């Protein structure tokens, strides 16, 4: 049978005892560490929302909806392929972050 040592007197104590039989001190119970999935999930959700917002801003200005003339011509492939890809990646990060947040 395994034993652990008392943190106060150092003598061996059974693993199920809440107090030391020698010094009569209460032995603190070790708390399990809380998983960091919720914290990581929030990070991924924030990053994903930032990517989706950035995709919307790029689409707005590169598509010519703002009325401003941009100093650099934007190729049409940006609005057709790259911006939807950025939006989908951001949406994927949001969903992955939501999964991690609900897991932990």
C-alpha positions, 0 to 999 in steps of 0.5 A, spaced: 500 500 500 502 506 498 503 512 503 505 519 503 508 523 507 505 528 512 507 535 510 508 538 517 511 532 521 514 528 515 512 521 517 508 516 513 501 517 512 495 513 509 493 516 502 486 516 504 487 520 511 485 527 512 489 528 518 496 526 520 495 521 526 502 523 529 501 531 529 494 531 528 494 536 523 489 537 517 493 534 510 490 539 505 487 535 499 491 537 492 486 540 487 486 537 480 489 543 475 483 546 471 484 545 464 486 551 459 481 549 454 476 554 455 482 559 455 485 557 449 478 557 446 477 564 447 483 566 444 481 562 437 475 565 437 477 572 438 483 570 432 477 567 428 473 573 429 478 578 427 480 574 421 472 574 419 472 582 420 479 583 416 476 579 410 470 583 410 474 590 410 478 587 405 472 585 401 469 592 402 475 596 400 478 592 394 471 591 391 470 598 390 464 599 395 467 604 399 467 610 393 475 611 395 480 610 389 485 605 392 492 607 390 494 600 388 490 596 383 487 590 386 487 584 382 480 581 381 482 574 384 483 577 391 475 578 391 474 572 388 478 567 392 483 570 397 478 574 401 473 568 401 478 563 403 480 568 409 473 568 411 472 561 411 479 560 415 476 565 420 470 562 421 473 555 422 477 558 427 471 561 431 468 554 430 474 550 433 475 555 439 467 554 440 469 547 441 475 548 445 471 553 450 465 548 450 470 542 452 473 545 458 
